[in-house]
């Protein structure tokens, strides 16, 4: 008697919500481009703006990873809202810890 696992039968709506090969290759290309931008910016002396550029590239990389590899681009609004809230909470905790550290 064979039992089919429930995860083997994926509905059509759930199947179209998964990233395809094109999305994964696009994410790879975007991450490689952002990596090249990071390396290129490290060789240019931008003064205090270099930290800003590095942080902006870092945020862009994070967004690509969140949208594609965490499948947030294919999920409903509530899932995106909770994922965004979690990362904003993390940023708040890091920011407050950093202000405490920098003022000592």
N, C-alpha and C positions, 0 to 999 in steps of 0.2 A: 504494500500500500504506500503510494508515494504522496507526500505532502508538499505542496508548493509553498515556498516561503512568500509571505505577503509583499516583501520588497522587490520581488522579481517582476511583478505585474504593476507597471507604472502607468498611471492614467495619462491621457494625451495632454491634459492641462498641466500636469506636473512635469512631463517630459519637455515641454516647450519652455519651462522655467529654468532649466539647467543650462549652464553656459556651453556653447558649442566649441568646436575647434577654432573657429574664427575669433571668438571672444578670448579664448585662452592665448592664441597667438598675438592678438592685439594687445592684451595685457602684458605679454612678454616683451613685445616691441616697445610699449610705453615705458615699462620698467627699465629696459636697456637704454632708451633715450634719456630717461631721467638719471640713470647712472652716469651716462656720458656727460650730461649737464653738470652733475655733482663733481665729477673728476675735472672737467674743464674749468669750473668755477674755483676749484681749489688752487689752480695755477695762476689765477688772475687776482691781483691785489685789489680788493674792493673796499678795504678798510673795515669800518664797522658794518657796512652793508653785506659783507660776506656771510655773517651769521644769519641775516634776514633771508638771503638767497638760499642758504643751506636749509633753513627751516621751511621755506616755501616749497622747495623740492621734496623735502621730507614729508610734508603734508600731502603733496600730490601723489607720492608713492603710497602713502597710507590709504588715500582714497581709492587708488587703483586696486590695492590688495583687498580693501573692505568690499568694494563693489563686485569684483570678479571672484576672488577666492573664497570670500565669505558668502557669496551668492546674494548679496543684498540688492543687486540690480534687478533680480528676478523675484524678489519677495514683496510682500504687501507693505503698506505704509506703516502699520503698527510695528512690524519687525524692524524696519529701518529707523523708526523713532526710538525704539528701545536700544538699538545698537548705537545710535548717535548719542543718546543720553548716557550710555555707559562710557563712551570715549570722552564726552564732555566732563563727566564726573572724574575720570582719571586725570584729565588735564587740570581740573580744579585742584585735585589733591596734590599733583606735582607742583602746580603753581604756588599753592599756599606753603608747601614744604620748602620750596625754593626761596620764597620771601622770608621765611623764618631763618633759613640757612644764611642768606645774604645779609641779614640785619644783625647777625651776631658778631 
